[in-house]
Amino acid sequence: MKEILNFVSIISAFIFGVGFLYIIFDLTIGKIKITQSKFEWNGLQIKDFIFLAISAIIILSFFDFVKPY
């Protein structure tokens, strides 16, 4: 049971961190006209995928996940 709770905790922290960094990127760098593109896939632009990838790389490379249980 502790392994399941640890897994849920780590996944939720990862999703929160990536989402937070994505919002910061989108509100700052995403407003620059160069990052806007005409190509969209289900409402997502290319910059959205790039920001998500950069956010995930930052979280995975600079932070260690600690098991709370």
N, C-alpha and C positions, 0 to 999 in steps of 0.2 A: 504494500500500500504506500510505503514511503517513497518508493521509486516512481510511482504514478504521480504523487503529489509533487515530487521534485521535477519531473518531466513537465507537468502542467505549469509549474512556477517558472521554469526556465523558458518555455515557449511563450508564455504571456509576457515575461520581461523582454524577450527578444522582439516580439511584435510591438509592444509599447515603445521600445527604443527606436526601432526602425520607423514606426509611424510618426514619432515625435521629430526625428531628424528629417523625415520626408516633408512634414509640414513646414519646418524651418527653411529647408531648401526651396520649397515651392513659394513661400511668402517672400523670400529674398531674391535668390538667383532666378527663380521661375518667372519673375515679373519683367526681366530683361527681354527686350523685343527679339533678340537673337535666338533665345530658347524656344520661342513660339514656333510651332510647325503646323502646316495644313493637314498633314496626315494624322488621322485619328483612328483608333481601334476601340470600339465600345466606349467612346468618350475619353479614352486615355491617349495622351500624346507620347511621343518618343522621350521627351524630357522626364515624364513620370517614371518610366522604366529605368532610365539612367539614374534618377534620384533615389529610387528604391534600391538599386544595386549598390550605389555609393553608400547609402545608409547601412545596408547589411554588412558591407565590407568594413565600415568604421566600427560597428558594434562588435563584429567577430574578431577584429584585430586588436582593438584597444581595451576590451573589457573581458573579464573572466566571470563566468557564471558560478555563483556560490550556491550550494545545495542548502536550502533553509531547513530541511527536515532530516 
